[in-house]
Amino acid sequence: MSRHSIRYIAALGAAALLFTCSAPALAHPDRWGPAREVEDGANVAGDDDPSVTTAAEPAAPKAPAPGSTAAVNIESPSAVLMEARSGRVLFSKNANERRNPASVTKVMTLIVAFDAVRDGKVKMDDKVLISDEASKQVGTIIFADTGEQFTLAELLKSVAVGSANDAAVAVGEHVSGSVDAFVEAMNAKAKSLGMMDTAFKNPTGLSADGHLTSAYDIALMSRYAALNYPELIKLTSIYGEDLQVPWRKNGPTFRLWNNNKLLTWYPGADGLKTGWTEAAGYCLAATAVKSDVRMISVIMGADTWKKRNAEAAKLLDYGFSNYTAVELAPLNKQLAMISVSRGKVPKLAVVPQSLFAVSVAKGEQKKVKTEIRVPKRVEAPIQQGQAIGEMIATLDGKEIGKMPLVAAASVPKATFWDTLVNTTKKVLFLQ
């Protein structure tokens, strides 16, 4: 066989291999895998498409100097900057305007899944069977076929890093039994977090009538994720990683790319999620940590991905340059002991309902004062977590924060014998 013939046969083999590898995408032009420099809502063309440029990420506009009160100019229609520990909003623009969040929705998808893992309902190594519904998803996907199996951990990574819609649906079905039930859980969680502007219709963020939230609600959701699930944040901090699935007919290695470009150039950036659809525009819930202070920046409806990223970074710069967090009481710290009338025990410990922190301008940390307000005595029965009093934080005499103080444990009502024993102790030990 001539050298020319060998080269011809080799070329035909390479072409066949390329066609085979490309078959899933060619068969479904409205579906594509999570790919570097491709937004996650739909194919984007033109100057706003990250795939048409390899230029470095534009630097964010310079933030005001520390202590500056200069306004932050944000052109995107809706935005919020929140300091995570205190939950204080440091900047807002149309914060409660209801808008389509696109794939930023998947932060809640991840939260509900991680809640289920925490509560023992599912496990990370669970085998998840891909349904017809999951395999039919459009937009960014991992080309999961009906009947294939992934671990829950693999699907969560595909959602967090690759924004895969088929993975999101599979997660919902596994956690709650159906997508509808999972969406109910998403909305129940949103309500519990105080997300009053939010109504989810699916776990993917693909456009649907009434699928709406606000920049403020996204900040609340992102804060919950950051404070409660470091493993969730760790997933969203991955910029690119291989999904190893050696048994798959669509290929043993699938590359996941994260569209949150701040991970590659903004100092301290470690999550959360981007989103884009025609209805939503360019959206981003971003978070970063500097000197143990975490900021959450939310941009909704930007007209380009470059503006979205630059303005999210601009808000983060403003927050880190001008504010810091002061922790006043960690979770479960005993702040007071109060007497209990007619209780099985005579004393009750009081603790903060959650970690209590406030945000203040840099240089004002030492000016923060606290006051604990609790009654001298309460009457049994008392339930664990029952509100007993409050802790007030002030700066220059003005209230800047408040935290409910709750019972650290339940105290049932005393029986006759309990009362007799407690009375005897008081007499004997002069209590």
Summary of the structure (lengths in Angstrom):
residues: 431
radius of gyration: 26.4
end to end distance: 105.6
largest distance: 110.5
contacts: 1460
relative contact order: 0.14
helix: 33%
strand: 28%
